[in-house]
Amino acid sequence: MTDTLSPSRDDFAALLDEQLQGRDLGEGQVVHGRVVGIEKDIIIVDVGLKTEGRIAAREFGIGEGAVIPKVGDNVEVYLERVENALGEAVISRDKARREEAWTRLEVVFADGQPVNGAIVGRVKGGFTVDLGGASAFLPGSQVDIRPVRDVGPLMGKEQPFQILKMDRPRGNIVVSRRAILEEARAEQRTELVGQLQEGEVREGVVKNITDYGAFVDLGGIDGLLHVTDMSWKRVSHPSQVLAVGDTVKVQIVKINPDTQRISLGMKQLQSDPWDGVEAKYPVGAKYTGRITNITDYGAFVELEAGVEGLVHVSEMSWTKKNVHPGKIVSTSQEVDVVVLDVDSSKRRISLGLKQAQNNPWDAFLETHPIGSTVEGEVKNATEFGLFIGLDNDIDGMVHLSDLDWSVSGEEAIQRYR
């Protein structure tokens, strides 16, 4: 006969379930719990085990904005150990928040979306960022687009970051504030470029000067003002025309929609001095100009601001041959020149220096007609004859066949060596 006071098979199964309740709660997981008591700064939470767990109230937040749970509230906690030496469950709200944050951040990272956080501390090589429960590393190079000397204003301020790397087993998260700023600047640049038009005139501020030009801020976007577009006249270095901080009026010369590069010009706002240059400088006319540059093949002469002509080395002297132009003229020297040719399409003017001077050969022939006898000094003896210095820097040559009737040319040359 069955004892009615003994538990039935169903009751025994229920008791066994109750006894084993919570044993399927694995350590190292976030579990649901209920606040069953509060003792001073300790929150007592029942997570369904034999005994409750105790959490310091500070783990739920400190200061303004902190939300401390009340008795009966449901909370999520991290189960570190089912039972410690005192028979209590070891639980943590901080670690639960960290696990929640990691799960949330992994989704954000997979989607490539930014995440809000705050810089809370400084460490070697960078800073620590709180991402709502998870701690991340912000390298110093990823704080801003440009180096930041004082990070104080950024500390504790909630702002967006881009997750660059996540390694959950190692608890490693690397974030970047710079990536967010660069993306915002790129969007702003695209918007501004869309508002600009080639040929448009704008005011800007010179931000930087290089050897090849100047970068001008057009109000959130920079354009390059190349040195060749600063003035119609020759400019050796941009600093001759501009200084950092100058406000300048420029024309948008070209916009590259693919690279978003903007080319600017200042000379385009001035009249082109080459317009009508053929009428201003007719062939055969004589002008005074200034030497601006000397090369191996000649010298450039500025006729007016923005208009230069070339005196080829062959047009520099009636008498000096195979001589470097620098030995005939010097930079900044004023000289008289004659226009030999004008090609406005190529913006070239050929000038002659010797043509603006009397030809000493004409004067020599007037005083020394062919057949007359002249005296001179032997300047050089070569295998084929002698070079004789005459009047007005004119040199004459006596060929070896015309040196002496009585001896060979070679023997005659030996007398002058």
C-alpha positions as CSV (number, residue, x, y, z in Angstrom):
1,M,0.0,0.0,0.0
2,T,1.2,3.4,-1.0
3,D,2.1,5.8,1.8
4,T,0.1,9.0,1.1
5,L,2.5,11.0,3.2
6,S,5.5,10.2,1.1
7,P,6.1,12.4,-1.9
8,S,4.8,11.3,-5.3
9,R,7.1,10.7,-8.2
10,D,6.1,14.1,-9.7
11,D,6.8,15.9,-6.4
12,F,10.2,14.3,-6.2
13,A,11.0,15.5,-9.8
14,A,10.0,19.0,-8.8
15,L,12.1,18.9,-5.7
16,L,15.1,17.6,-7.8
17,D,14.6,20.4,-10.3
18,E,14.5,23.0,-7.6
19,Q,17.7,21.5,-6.1
20,L,19.4,21.6,-9.4
21,Q,18.1,25.0,-10.4
22,G,20.8,27.3,-11.5
23,R,23.4,24.5,-12.1
24,D,23.0,25.0,-15.8
25,L,24.1,28.6,-15.2
26,G,27.6,28.5,-16.5
27,E,30.3,30.6,-14.9
28,G,31.6,33.3,-17.1
29,Q,28.1,34.3,-18.4
30,V,25.7,37.2,-18.1
31,V,22.6,36.0,-16.2
32,H,19.3,37.6,-15.1
33,G,18.8,38.4,-11.4
34,R,16.4,40.1,-9.1
35,V,17.3,42.6,-6.3
36,V,16.2,41.1,-3.0
37,G,17.8,43.4,-0.5
38,I,20.0,46.5,0.0
39,E,22.4,46.8,2.9
40,K,24.2,50.1,3.1
41,D,26.3,50.2,-0.1
42,I,25.7,46.5,-1.0
43,I,23.1,45.3,-3.5
44,I,21.9,41.7,-2.8
45,V,20.8,39.9,-6.0
46,D,19.1,36.5,-6.4
47,V,20.3,34.8,-9.6
48,G,18.5,31.5,-8.9
49,L,21.2,29.7,-7.1
50,K,21.2,28.4,-3.5
51,T,22.5,31.7,-2.2
52,E,22.4,35.2,-3.4
53,G,25.3,37.3,-4.7
54,R,26.4,40.7,-3.4
55,I,27.5,43.7,-5.5
56,A,28.9,47.0,-4.4
57,A,26.4,49.8,-5.3
58,R,29.2,51.8,-7.0
59,E,29.2,49.2,-9.8
60,F,25.8,50.6,-10.9
61,G,27.2,54.1,-11.3
62,I,28.6,57.0,-9.3
63,G,27.5,60.6,-9.1
64,E,24.9,62.4,-11.1
65,G,23.1,60.1,-13.6
66,A,23.7,56.9,-11.6
67,V,20.7,54.6,-11.4
68,I,20.8,52.5,-8.2
69,P,18.3,49.6,-8.4
70,K,15.5,49.0,-5.9
71,V,14.3,45.9,-4.2
72,G,12.3,43.9,-6.8
73,D,14.2,45.3,-9.8
74,N,15.5,42.9,-12.4
75,V,19.2,43.3,-13.2
76,E,21.7,41.6,-15.4
77,V,25.0,40.5,-13.7
78,Y,28.1,38.5,-14.7
79,L,28.4,35.2,-12.9
80,E,32.0,34.7,-12.0
81,R,31.6,31.8,-9.6
82,V,28.6,29.7,-8.5
83,E,29.8,29.6,-5.0
84,N,32.8,31.0,-3.1
85,A,34.3,29.9,0.3
86,L,31.4,31.6,2.1
87,G,28.9,29.8,0.0
88,E,27.8,32.9,-1.9
89,A,27.5,33.5,-5.6
90,V,30.3,35.7,-7.0
91,I,28.6,38.2,-9.4
92,S,29.6,41.5,-11.0
93,R,27.7,44.3,-12.6
94,D,30.8,45.9,-14.1
95,K,31.7,42.7,-15.9
96,A,28.1,42.3,-17.1
97,R,28.2,45.8,-18.6
98,R,31.5,44.9,-20.2
99,E,30.1,41.8,-21.8
100,E,27.0,43.7,-22.9
101,A,29.2,46.3,-24.4
102,W,31.4,43.8,-26.2
103,T,28.4,42.1,-27.8
104,R,27.0,45.5,-28.9
105,L,30.4,46.7,-30.2
106,E,31.0,43.6,-32.2
107,V,27.8,44.3,-34.1
108,V,28.8,47.9,-34.6
109,F,32.3,46.9,-35.8
110,A,30.9,44.4,-38.3
111,D,28.7,47.1,-39.7
112,G,31.5,49.6,-39.9
113,Q,29.5,52.1,-37.9
114,P,31.0,54.7,-35.4
115,V,30.4,54.3,-31.7
116,N,30.1,56.9,-29.0
117,G,32.7,57.0,-26.2
118,A,34.7,59.3,-23.9
119,I,38.4,59.7,-23.4
120,V,38.9,59.0,-19.7
121,G,42.6,58.5,-19.2
122,R,46.1,58.8,-20.6
123,V,48.3,55.7,-21.1
124,K,51.7,55.1,-22.8
125,G,51.3,55.9,-26.5
126,G,47.8,57.2,-26.3
127,F,44.6,57.3,-24.3
128,T,41.9,55.1,-22.7
129,V,38.4,55.5,-24.1
130,D,35.2,54.3,-22.3
131,L,32.8,52.8,-24.8
132,G,29.9,52.4,-22.5
133,G,31.4,49.6,-20.4
134,A,34.2,48.4,-22.6
135,S,37.6,50.0,-22.5
136,A,39.4,50.9,-25.7
137,F,42.9,52.2,-26.7
138,L,43.1,55.4,-28.7
139,P,46.6,55.8,-30.2
140,G,48.1,59.3,-30.0
141,S,48.3,59.5,-33.8
142,Q,44.5,58.8,-34.0
143,V,43.3,61.7,-31.8
144,D,43.1,64.3,-34.6
145,I,44.0,65.0,-38.2
146,R,46.8,67.3,-36.9
147,P,48.9,66.8,-33.8
148,V,47.1,68.0,-30.7
149,R,49.2,69.5,-27.9
150,D,46.4,69.9,-25.3
151,V,43.9,67.0,-25.1
152,G,42.3,68.5,-22.0
153,P,39.2,69.9,-23.7
154,L,38.5,66.4,-25.2
155,M,38.7,64.5,-21.9
156,G,35.4,63.2,-20.6
157,K,33.5,64.5,-23.6
158,E,31.2,62.0,-25.3
159,Q,32.1,61.9,-29.0
160,P,32.1,59.4,-31.9
161,F,35.0,57.0,-32.6
162,Q,35.7,54.5,-35.3
163,I,36.6,51.0,-34.2
164,L,39.8,49.9,-36.0
165,K,40.4,46.5,-34.3
166,M,38.7,44.2,-31.9
167,D,40.1,41.1,-30.2
168,R,37.6,39.8,-27.6
169,P,39.8,36.9,-26.2
170,R,42.5,39.4,-25.4
171,G,40.1,42.1,-24.4
172,N,41.7,44.5,-27.0
173,I,39.9,47.3,-28.8
174,V,41.6,50.0,-30.8
175,V,39.6,53.1,-31.9
176,S,40.2,56.3,-33.9
177,R,38.8,59.8,-33.6
178,R,40.9,60.9,-36.6
179,A,39.0,58.5,-38.9
180,I,35.7,60.2,-38.0
181,L,37.1,63.7,-38.6
182,E,38.6,62.7,-41.9
183,E,35.3,61.2,-43.1
184,A,33.5,64.4,-42.0
185,R,36.0,66.5,-43.8
186,A,35.7,64.4,-46.9
187,E,32.0,64.8,-46.9
188,Q,32.3,68.6,-46.3
189,R,34.9,68.8,-49.1
190,T,32.7,66.9,-51.5
191,E,29.8,69.3,-50.7
192,L,32.0,72.4,-51.1
193,V,33.5,71.2,-54.3
194,G,30.0,70.7,-55.7
195,Q,29.3,74.4,-54.9
196,L,32.4,75.7,-56.8
197,Q,32.6,76.4,-60.5
198,E,35.5,76.9,-62.8
199,G,36.1,80.5,-63.6
200,E,34.5,81.7,-60.4
201,V,36.3,84.3,-58.3
202,R,36.6,83.9,-54.6
203,E,38.4,85.3,-51.6
204,G,40.6,83.0,-49.5
205,V,43.3,83.0,-46.9
206,V,46.9,81.8,-47.5
207,K,47.4,78.8,-45.2
208,N,50.8,77.5,-46.3
209,I,53.6,78.4,-48.7
210,T,55.8,75.9,-50.5
211,D,58.5,76.1,-53.1
212,Y,56.0,75.4,-55.8
213,G,53.0,77.5,-54.7
214,A,50.6,78.4,-51.9
215,F,47.6,76.7,-50.4
216,V,44.6,78.9,-50.1
217,D,41.7,78.2,-47.7
218,L,38.4,78.9,-49.6
219,G,36.3,78.4,-46.5
220,G,36.7,74.8,-45.5
221,I,38.5,73.6,-48.6
222,D,42.0,74.3,-49.8
223,G,43.1,75.1,-53.4
224,L,46.6,75.3,-54.8
225,L,47.8,78.5,-56.2
226,H,50.8,77.5,-58.3
227,V,53.8,79.9,-58.5
228,T,53.3,80.2,-62.3
229,D,49.7,81.4,-61.8
230,M,50.6,84.1,-59.2
231,S,51.7,86.8,-61.7
232,W,52.4,87.3,-65.4
233,K,55.9,88.2,-64.6
234,R,58.6,85.7,-63.5
235,V,58.3,84.7,-59.8
236,S,61.3,82.9,-58.3
237,H,59.5,81.9,-55.0
238,P,55.9,82.3,-53.8
239,S,57.1,84.3,-50.7
240,Q,58.0,87.1,-53.1
241,V,54.3,87.6,-53.7
242,L,52.4,86.2,-50.7
243,A,52.7,85.6,-46.9
244,V,50.8,83.2,-44.7
245,G,47.6,84.8,-43.4
246,D,47.2,87.1,-46.5
247,T,43.7,87.5,-47.8
248,V,43.7,87.1,-51.6
249,K,41.3,87.2,-54.4
250,V,41.7,84.2,-56.7
251,Q,40.0,82.6,-59.7
252,I,39.1,78.9,-59.8
253,V,41.1,77.7,-62.8
254,K,40.3,74.0,-62.7
255,I,38.5,71.5,-60.6
256,N,39.3,67.7,-60.7
257,P,36.1,66.0,-59.6
258,D,37.9,62.6,-59.1
259,T,40.7,63.9,-56.9
260,Q,38.8,67.0,-55.7
261,R,41.9,69.1,-56.4
262,I,41.3,72.7,-57.0
263,S,43.8,74.8,-59.1
264,L,43.7,78.6,-58.4
265,G,45.1,81.6,-60.2
266,M,45.8,85.2,-59.4
267,K,47.2,86.4,-62.7
268,Q,44.0,85.4,-64.5
269,L,42.3,88.3,-62.8
270,Q,44.7,90.7,-64.6
271,S,45.0,91.6,-68.2
272,D,47.3,89.4,-70.2
273,P,50.4,91.5,-71.2
274,W,50.9,89.2,-74.2
275,D,47.6,90.4,-75.8
276,G,48.6,92.5,-78.8
277,V,52.3,91.9,-78.1
278,E,53.2,91.9,-81.9
279,A,51.9,95.4,-82.2
280,K,53.6,96.6,-79.1
281,Y,57.0,95.1,-80.0
282,P,57.4,95.2,-83.8
283,V,60.4,93.5,-85.4
284,G,63.4,95.8,-85.7
285,A,62.3,98.1,-82.9
286,K,64.8,98.9,-80.1
287,Y,63.9,98.8,-76.4
288,T,65.5,98.9,-73.0
289,G,65.0,95.9,-70.7
290,R,66.3,94.2,-67.6
291,I,68.2,90.9,-67.4
292,T,66.1,88.5,-65.3
293,N,67.8,85.2,-65.9
294,I,71.0,83.9,-67.4
295,T,71.4,80.4,-68.9
296,D,74.0,78.5,-70.9
297,Y,72.2,79.3,-74.1
298,G,71.4,83.0,-73.5
299,A,69.8,85.6,-71.3
300,F,66.1,86.5,-70.6
301,V,65.3,90.2,-70.8
302,E,62.1,91.6,-69.2
303,L,60.6,94.2,-71.5
304,E,57.6,94.8,-69.2
305,A,56.0,93.0,-66.3
306,G,55.0,89.6,-67.7
307,V,56.7,89.9,-71.0
308,E,60.2,88.5,-71.5
309,G,62.3,87.8,-74.5
310,L,65.4,85.7,-75.1
311,V,68.7,86.9,-76.3
312,H,70.4,83.8,-77.7
313,V,74.1,83.5,-77.0
314,S,74.8,83.9,-80.8
315,E,73.1,87.3,-80.7
316,M,75.0,88.7,-77.7
317,S,78.2,90.0,-79.2
318,W,79.7,90.8,-82.6
319,T,83.2,89.8,-81.6
320,K,83.0,87.4,-78.6
321,K,82.3,83.8,-79.7
322,N,81.9,80.7,-77.6
323,V,81.7,82.8,-74.4
324,H,79.2,82.1,-71.6
325,P,76.4,84.7,-71.5
326,G,77.3,85.4,-67.9
327,K,80.6,86.9,-69.0
328,I,78.8,89.4,-71.2
329,V,75.8,90.5,-69.1
330,S,74.8,90.2,-65.4
331,T,71.4,89.6,-63.7
332,S,69.4,92.9,-63.1
333,Q,71.5,94.7,-65.6
334,E,69.6,97.1,-68.0
335,V,70.4,96.6,-71.6
336,D,69.3,97.8,-75.0
337,V,67.9,95.1,-77.3
338,V,66.4,94.9,-80.8
339,V,63.3,92.7,-81.5
340,L,64.3,90.0,-84.0
341,D,61.1,87.9,-84.0
342,V,57.7,87.6,-82.2
343,D,55.5,84.5,-81.8
344,S,52.5,85.4,-79.7
345,S,51.0,81.9,-80.0
346,K,54.1,80.4,-78.3
347,R,54.6,83.6,-76.1
348,R,58.1,84.0,-77.4
349,I,60.1,87.0,-78.4
350,S,63.6,86.7,-79.9
351,L,65.9,89.6,-79.1
352,G,69.3,90.7,-80.2
353,L,71.8,92.5,-77.9
354,K,74.6,93.0,-80.5
355,Q,72.1,94.5,-83.0
356,A,71.6,97.4,-80.6
357,Q,75.3,98.2,-80.9
358,N,77.5,99.3,-83.7
359,N,79.0,96.5,-85.7
360,P,82.8,96.9,-85.2
361,W,83.4,95.0,-88.4
362,D,81.7,97.8,-90.4
363,A,84.0,100.4,-88.8
364,F,87.0,98.2,-89.3
365,L,86.3,97.8,-93.0
366,E,85.9,101.6,-93.4
367,T,89.4,102.2,-92.1
368,H,91.0,99.0,-93.3
369,P,89.8,98.2,-96.9
370,I,90.7,94.8,-98.4
371,G,94.3,94.7,-99.4
372,S,95.6,97.2,-96.8
373,T,98.3,96.3,-94.3
374,V,97.5,96.0,-90.6
375,E,99.5,95.2,-87.5
376,G,98.3,93.0,-84.6
377,E,99.4,90.8,-81.7
378,V,99.5,87.0,-82.1
379,K,96.9,85.7,-79.6
380,N,97.0,82.0,-80.4
381,A,98.9,79.6,-82.6
382,T,97.1,76.5,-83.9
383,E,97.9,73.7,-86.3
384,F,96.1,75.5,-89.1
385,G,97.2,79.1,-88.5
386,L,97.6,82.1,-86.3
387,F,94.9,84.3,-84.6
388,I,95.8,88.0,-84.7
389,G,94.3,90.6,-82.4
390,L,93.3,93.8,-84.3
391,D,91.4,97.0,-83.4
392,N,88.1,97.0,-81.4
393,D,88.5,93.4,-80.2
394,I,88.4,92.1,-83.7
395,D,90.5,89.0,-84.4
396,G,91.9,87.9,-87.7
397,M,93.3,84.6,-88.8
398,V,96.4,84.0,-90.9
399,H,96.2,80.5,-92.5
400,L,99.4,78.5,-92.3
401,S,99.6,78.5,-96.1
402,D,99.8,82.3,-96.1
403,L,102.5,82.7,-93.4
404,D,105.8,82.6,-95.3
405,W,106.9,82.0,-98.9
406,S,110.3,80.7,-97.9
407,V,109.4,78.0,-95.4
408,S,106.6,75.6,-94.8
409,G,103.5,76.6,-92.8
410,E,104.4,74.3,-90.0
411,E,107.9,75.8,-89.6
412,A,106.5,79.3,-89.7
413,I,104.0,78.5,-86.9
414,Q,106.8,77.2,-84.8
415,R,108.3,80.7,-84.7
416,Y,105.3,82.1,-82.9
417,R,104.8,79.3,-80.4
